[in-house]
Amino acid sequence: MARTFRNGPLLACIAILLTACGGGEGSAPAPSEPAAQTESTTAAATAPAASPAAGGEQVLNIYNWSDYIAEDTIANFEKETGIKVRYDVFDSNEVLEAKLLAGNTGYDIVVPSASFVARQIQAGIFQPLDISKLPNYKNLDPEIMKILAGYDLENKHIVPWLWGTTGVGYNVAKIKERMPDAPLGSWDMIFKPEILSKFKDCGIALLDAPSESFPTALRYLGLPTGSQKPEDLAQVEALLMSIRPYIKYFHSSQYINDLANGEVCLVLGWSGDVFIARDRASEAKNGNEITYYVPREGSLMWFDTMAIPKDAPHADNAHKFIDYVLRAEVAAAITNYVNFPNANAAATPLVNAEIRNDPSLYPDAETRQNLFPNVVNTPTFDRLVTRTWTRIKTNQ
């Protein structure tokens, strides 16, 4: 979910989408971990062995983000098709990309963010989709497909999984207790040291994703969000180092349970994940009221996608699963469970009204005006970003 975009014609497509997106329905039950999920740290050691001779097996190996699917999606697919699914999870694009670049992953479907897809396609990592095997492809939102064509010319290699925004999640009572006049609705809650210092004791977490933190910091500083100037990156580093003493940890999934359980009170996180935390707290009846906002200064809009690695051992089964997920009722059920919007136009009427009509999840016109894309970094700038992020995380 470190979500980024190309420049140029893609931005025009995004502008079309931001004026065309509609709103929609209801909140999801608190999800439990999907069956057969494996944490990203262990998935690296236990990834399925690729076997070119295994193409006819009734097996499917999927590598997806954590907490990113309905609890019954896999079970229902297995029951209908007889295909046995192995479902591993990761929590950063960097983990996924390292595995893909190493090759021979054994996975049949992976779910990279759009910006990473662009260079992965150029590296020949993915095989083209056989659209003739995807009759439900017609359900996809044409405006979102125009955006994805900015990464994948003619939409040959990817289909959208889910999308969302990056913003601020917090524990209502703990923030109010420590600062009744907290600047809620602003990035000040994340980037102003004198404000963060008031919440250090109740726990602050940031995504372990420079592709999220850096563009939002650039926007906060009044700099171009797609800047790749070293001097602008230096300003971002100075800003993040100024708040570093108050950050409990950097992680892209741990904050969900920690926010729900009261272990942290303030996060830079992804929209649907914060609402998962809200639902888990509600189900636990632990008194933690969790909410989320898109900062008024503006925030990132991102897309995650499904792709089939070039060396996937069960590509035919991968197509079957992708087409299954493209059914309107299946896509809507995933959104209703994980609180992230989908790109399936036919599914929109089936999404719970409480979700569709929540501008924090399905942004309204006013919110959409403040959403901005990220850009694909050059390899040279990526190296600078990696070194800068390491210094920030290690506080050195």
N, C-alpha and C positions, 0 to 999 in steps of 0.2 A: 504494500500500500504506500510505498514511496512513489507517488504518482507524478509524472511529468509529461510535458507536451513539446512538440516541435513549434518553431516560430512560423512566421509567414502565413501561407494560405490556411493553415490549421486554425490560427486565431480567428479568422473570419468565420470558419465553421463553428467555432465555439460560441462566437457572438450570436450566430443563428440559433444554436441550441439554447443559450441562456435566455433568449426571448421566446422560445417555443416550448420549453419544458413545462409540463403541467404539474398539478399537485395530486395527492392521493390518500390512503386509509390507515389504521389501527396499530396498537403496540403488540410486541411479541412476548410470548412467555419467556421466562428466564431459561436460557439454553444450558443443557449439560454438554459435556464434551462428546462429539460424535464418536461412534464406535470405531475402533481400530485407529484412532488418531495417535500419532507418535510425535513427540516434541522435536523441533528442528535440531536441537543439539544431539539427539540420539538418532534422528533420521539419517544423518550423514554416515553413521556407522552401520546402519541397518538397511540402507537403500536396496530395493529389489535388484537382483542380478539380471542384467540384460541378456536375453537369449534369442538370437535371430531365428532360431528354430521354433520359438514358442508362439508364433503368430496365430496359430489355430487354437490356442488354449482359451478357456473361458475365464480369463483373468484380466484385470485392469488395475494398473498402478497409477495413483493420482498423487500429486504433490501440490498442496494448496496452502494458503494462509491459515493460521490458527483461528478458531472461532468464526468460521466463514461459510457455514453451510447449515441447513436445517438438520435436526437430529435424525430424521427419517428418510432423507434424500437417498443416501447410499443403500439403506435396507430396502427401500421400495424399488430401486433400480435393480438390485440383486434378485429380488423376488420376481420381478417381471421378466428379466432377461436370462437368469441363471448364471450371470457373470459374477465372479467373486472379485470384490474390490479391496485392494490394499490402499489405505488412505493415510499418507504422512503429511505433516505440517511443518511450515517454517514461519519466521516472523520478520524476515527482511529480504529485499530484493538481492542484496549482496550475497546472502547465503545461497539463494536459488541460482544466481548467475555463476557463482564459483563452481557449483555442481554441474551446470549445463556446459560451461566451458571446458571442464575436465572430460566430458563425454561419457558415454556408456552408463548413463544414470539408471537405466532400467525403467524409467517412468514413461507413461503413455500420455498423460496430460499434466501440464504444469500451468501455473497461474501467475505470470509475471505482470508487473505494471507496465503501462503503455510506453513510457520513455525507455525502459530497459529493452522492451521488445524491438524497438527500432534498430539498435545496434546488434541485437541477437539475430535478427533476420539477416542483416548484412553479413554476419559471421557464418550464415548457413546452418544455424542451429535447429531451425524448425522446418518441417515439411509442409507443402501446400495442403490446404484442406480440400477434400473432395465434396463440393457443395451438393452434388447429386445424392450424397448420403445424409444430407441434413435438410429434410423437408420442412422442418420448423424454423429454418433460417429466415423465412419470410416474416416471422414475428418480430424481428429486430427493428429498433427505432432507426429510421433512415438518417436522422440528423446525427445521432451518435456514431453511426457507421461512417458518416462523412468525416467526423473527427478522427476516428481510428484509421481512416485511409491516409491521414497525415503521417502515421507511423508505418503503416503496412499498405503499400500501394495496391489499389484494387481489392483490398481486404482479402488477400489470398491466404494469410497464415493464422489469423486470430479472430476470435469472436469475443464480445464483452462478457465478463462474469458479473461484476457489480461495480458501482462507482460511489463517490461520496465527497466529503470535504474534510479539511483539517482545521481543528479549532480548539476550544478550551472546555474541558470537563471539570466539574468541581462538586464538592460536598457542601450543600447549601448551608447547613447549620454550622459546620466548622469554619467556613469562610466568614459567615456573619458574626460568629462569636469573636473572632480575632480582629475583624475589620468591618464594622457595620456599614461604612461608606466605601467599601471596596469598589474599584472601577470596573464592575462587571460589564461585559459587552465590549471591552477593549483588550488589545494585546498588552496593555500595561500590566495585566495580571500575570503575564509570563515574562515580559522583558524589562520591567522596572525593578532594579535591585531593592530599593527601599520598600517596595510592596511585597516582593517575594520573601523578604526577611521576616515578615509577620507570619508567614505560613510554614516556615522551615520545620517547626516542631510537629506539624501534622502531616508532613510528607508531600514533596513535589516531585513529579516524574515527567520526563520528556521522552518522546519517541527516539529510538536509536536509529535515526534516519536523517542525515544531513540534507537530503533532498526535500524534507519537510521543514526543518528548522531554519535552514539558510534563506530560502525564498521569503518565508514569513518575516524573518529578521530584516531582510532587505526592504520589504514593504514598510515595516515599522520605522526604519531609518529614513524612509522617503527616497530610497534608491530603486532603480529598475529591478524588478523581481527576477529577470533573466540575465542579470549582469554576470559577466565572466571576467571582470577586471580584478586583478589581484588586490588593488587598493580598496575595492568595495568588499572583497572577501575579508580583508584585514579589519574593516570596520565591523563586519559581522562577528568575527572572532572576538574582538574587544567587547562587543555587547554581550555575547554569550559567556565570556569569561567573567564578566561583571556579575552574572547571576549564578555562575557555577557553584559558589559556596553553599547555595541554598537548595541545590538539586540532590534529591535522595538517590536517584538512579536514572539511567537511560535504558529503556527497554520498549519493545514494540508490541508486547502482548501482556506482560505481567501486570500492567496497570489496570487491566479489566477487573480481575478479582480483587486487587488491592484497593481499588476505588470502591468496589461494592462492599468490601469488608471493613472499610475505614482505615486501612493501612496507609493510604495516601489521601490527600484532600484536594489536590490541584494537579491537573495534567494538561500537557500539550498532546492531544490524541486525535484519533479518527472518529468521525461522527457516530457511526453505528456501534463501534466498540464501547463508547461511553454509554450509549443506550442499553447495550448488553449489561454493562455494570449496573445501570439503574434497575433493570429488570431483575438481576440477581439479588440486589439489595432488597427489592420489594418482596421477592419470593422468600428470602431469608427472614423477613420481618425484623431486621436488625436496627431499624431506625435511621439508616443512612439514606437521605434524599439526594439523589445524584441528578445533575442536569448538564446541559451542553449549550454552547452558543458559537456562532460564526462571528468573529470579531468584526466590528463595524469598519475597521480600517481595511478589511478585505482578507480573503483567505484562498487557499488552494482548492481546486477542483481536480479530481483524479479519476482514472479508470484502471481497473484490473481486467485481465483478459485470459482466455483459455487458448493454449497452443499445444501442438503435438510435436515433441522432439523428433528430429530426423531419424534417430535410431530407435524410436519407440518399438518395443517388441509386439505390441498389440494395437496397432493403429486402427484396425477395423472396429475394435471394441471402444476405442477412444471416440470415434465418430458416433457410435451408438449412444455413448454417455452425453456427448455434447448436444446431440439432437434431443435427448431426453430432457436435459436442463433447459433447452429452448422451448419446451412446452410452456404455454402460458401459466397453467396451474402450478407447475413445478417451480418456475421462476418466482411466481408470487409467493409461494410457500417459503422459499429461501429468504426473500425480503422480509416477510412477516416474522420470520424467526430471528434474523440477525440484524434487522433494522438498517440495512444498506439498500439504497435504490438499485433496481436492475435496469437493463437497457432493452427490455422486452416490451414493446408497445402494446402487444396483446395482453400482457400480464397486468398492466396498470389498473384496469377496473377491478381486478381480483386482489389487489393489495389493500390491506386494512386501511380504512379511512383515517384512523388515528395516525398512521404513518404517512400516508399520501398528503395529508393536510398539515403536517408539521414542517414549517419552513426550515427547521434545523436539520431535517432529513431530506425532504424534497424542497429545495430552496424556492422561495417565492420570488416574484419579479424584483423586489427591492434588494433581497439578499443576493440574487444572481448578478446584479449589477456590480457587486463588489468581489465576485469570484475572479480569480486570475489563474492562468496556466503557468506551469513550470516549463522550462526548456531543457532540451537534451544537451548535456555538457560535452565539450570537446574532451578527448582523452587527456590532453595536457591539463585542462582545468579540473578534471575529475581527480587527477593525482594530487593537485593542490587541495581540493576539498577533503580528500581522504586524510591527508596529513593534518589539516586544520582540525578536522573532527576528532582525530586521535588525541591531539593536544587538549581539546576542550574536555573530552570524556575523562582523560587521565589527570586533568587539572595541572598540566605542566607547560 
